[in-house]
Structures are given as C-alpha cells and as structure tokens.
C-alpha cells in the first residue's frame, strides 16, 4: 500500500508555497513570491503580502497539480501553516486549506512553520535518527530545537530574545545602504572581506550567561555595535570598508549560532544536527557549522538552498510525518496563531 499523498500550503510571510509529498518523496514544489512588491518598502507589508497570497493561491495550486500530473481528488490529506507568522497571510492560507478540506472531504492538519523548516530535510537526507538537534534560522526566527520525534516530540532549547539572525542582517544591510533583503548582499560582500578585521561582540556567550541563556540568542546589541562603529568612522571622515564590516558582522553571527548549537549537541548527547530556515543559505554559517561539526564528530544535514527559504515542501513534509504518525486531524475551527509555540507540532 502506498504512502498517503499530502498537499502542503505555506503562507506565513510573502511566499505562496504549494507542494505534494508522498511519504518522504517530494513530487512537486511550487512557490509564488511577492518579495519584489515589498522591496520598495524595505520590509514585508502584511496587507500587501495577504493580497498577493489571495491572488496567487489558486494558480499556484493548479500549477503544482499539473506539474505532478495529479488530480485534486487523489490527495489524501492537506497540511497548512497554522503559525507562527503574519496573521493576514496565515489566514489566507488556512482559509484556502479549510475550503479544500471541506470540498474534498479530506483531513486537514494545521502545522508549525518553524518545525517545518527542519522537517523538509527528510525529503533530502531521509528519516531523522531517534534524536537530532535542529537549528532554524530565518528572518523572524533563531531557534534551537531538540527533536525526538518530528511529528510529536519537539523541545525548544533556545530562541532569539530580540532580533533574529536574518532580521539583524536586513537591518545591518539597510545601515550599510544595501538593497532589501540585506542578507544575500552582506553574504556576497563578506566573501571578499576579512572576518577578523573588526571584533564585534558575541552576546550571551560569557560564563555568566550559561545558567539562564545557554541556548538563547541575541543580535540586537551586535546590530547596534555595527551602527556605532560605522558612525564613528563617518564622524572621523573615514571610508567604510564594506567588505570587512560585512565579513566581521557575519562571522560574529555565525560564531554565536554554531558555538551554542555544538554545545547543545554535546550536552544532549546528539550526533546529528539539522540546519534550516532562510538564513541557513549564509555561506559563513554553512562553512563554520561544517568545520565545527566535523571537529566534534557531529553529522551535519543542511538541505539545498531552495528548501531553506519558505516553501510548500516543508509544510507537506511535516504534514506527511504527522499523518504517518497516526495523529488526529485538526479541528476545522482552528484559528491561526502568529506566535504558535515551538513545542506544538500541529493543532
């Protein structure tokens, strides 16, 4: 008997993602992005994103079904992002998923967006081991998760206390006069700079922080430190070495993320680390994580960049895991949750 066919819908921010997954096999992944519509504002405008989702939903679903050569009636279950995310965009996706579930008479699962960033790795590297650690880093999240069962048992060890890694990159990018989103542009500049040129602070890494914030992250102070350094250079009439600033800033972020993550792996007896989320595309993070995992004897799993940004595949993958676990479907009356806790895999 074949695995159930799951349709996944993702609309937590500005990407309308639709995917079809059977078991751990990805059949199709379609994404319609409204990023260009937000670039002129320097950030995501929820109302603009919601309208874009509304316009893209039906065409994206139709395109995904056509590419996979699947009829809508063949879908066995539907998974949709229930949170965390922006309320407007989440509501558009949930409403579409509920309409499909009612119309098709199929079960619906409202799943966690952040955990989906980890679950998508199963489509690339296969089933998770009995215990793994997941570092999910994106524009809105920097979270460290202990995964004993991706469908039912996820523990949040740490999170960002202020700016997430990707958010800090966007803000520093704006400070340096780079286009939105800042992450890719800083990453490009950093490859040609000296990561040791400027010693920016590493927040929450001192011994005094270990008791209460051993696995938490904070990048707001780092962002401020970059701003003060740039302002001092400008006040002195000196040029800003963009490549060195970018490289030193990126190195500080990657250093904190990897140091805390490797420490968590060692303390929780974990030998497999999964890194996901849009910021996992950052080259310094990938290189530093690879080097430190190799030194510590930890297996590192990072999906290809196309699966790191928001997409339907991550939601279909997590939905598929939940369906295979035998968990009950979500009540169709569920509401979206912009701050959905990371211990809750699905509603």
Secondary structure, DSSP 4 states (H G I P E B T S, - for coil): -PPPEEEEEE-SSSEEEEEEEETTEEEEEEEEE-HHHHHTTTS--HHHHHHHHHHHHHHHHHHHHHHHT--GGG--EEEEEEESS-HHHHHHHHHHHHHHHHHHT-EEEEEEHHHHHHHTTHHHH-S--SSEEEEEESSS-EEEEEEEETTTEEEEEE-BSSS-HHHHHHHHHHHTTPPSSHHHHHHHHHTTS-TTSS----TT-SGGGHHHHTT-B--HHHHHHHHHHHHHHHHTT----HHHHHHHHHHHHHHHHHHHHHHHHHHTT--EEEEESGGGG-HHHHHHHHHHHHHHT-EEEE--GGGTSS-HHHHHHHHHHHHHTTPPPPPTT----TT--TT--B-
